[in-house]
Amino acid sequence: MKKLPYVFFAAFALQIALNYPQPRTIEDDTITWTSGSLLTKDDFKGKRSLGGTAAATSSGISVKSEDKNGALTFNIKAVFYKSRSFMVDNSPDVLKHEQLHFDITELYARKLREKIARRDFKKIGDVKAAIHNMFDDTFEDCQKEQSHYDLDTDHGINGARQKTWIEEINIQMLKLEQYSSTEIEITG
């Protein structure tokens, strides 16, 4: 198995303000998705970009790898970017809508973990390229899902569709519960 260097795949942003403050460290600017932990209005530190949206969530998937005694370990996390996320209307309905954007990001992090866990890498010559391709495919699917979610719920205004999305995403998350651990190990 080839040793991979530290890998970090940048996140996708739902909306990114052009001029956002730079945090001191990435840890200061991110929240890692955890079960039962909900975003609050205080987590949205960014400035509103041009446009009429009441809020925007910038979230993504980070992937780090480490070679541990012949086993390749991947740490895959769904993260929320505080300085790139904003909220003008901090009503409970808007917050629920933005929380589900973050939950969708975690769903796709789980899908990526599942892809990696199910893949046999023993005959793969370039593991780094294979993982990168899996990430790219998952990233693209997640972006499409995020856009579909906004369109279908009219950015959370359609309460009935919002409720349906919350239920559907929760069901999908439960189906992938075995991939909720952020760490995956590949042995060669």
Number of C-alpha atoms within 10 A of each C-alpha: 17 14 14 15 11 11 15 13 15 11 18 17 17 16 17 20 18 11 12 16 14 11 12 8 8 11 10 12 18 20 18 17 21 15 8 6 10 14 17 13 17 10 18 22 17 22 20 22 18 8 6 8 14 15 23 27 26 26 29 28 26 19 24 16 20 17 18 12 7 13 15 19 17 21 17 23 25 25 23 27 25 23 23 28 26 28 22 15 13 16 11 11 14 19 22 19 25 25 19 22 25 23 23 26 28 27 24 24 28 27 21 23 26 16 16 19 14 9 12 12 17 11 9 13 11 12 17 16 11 15 18 14 12 16 23 14 12 19 21 12 12 23 18 11 16 18 13 13 20 17 12 15 18 13 20 22 14 13 14 10 15 22 14 12 19 17 12 12 16 16 12 14 20 13 12 16 12 11 20 20 13 16 15 16 16 18 14 12
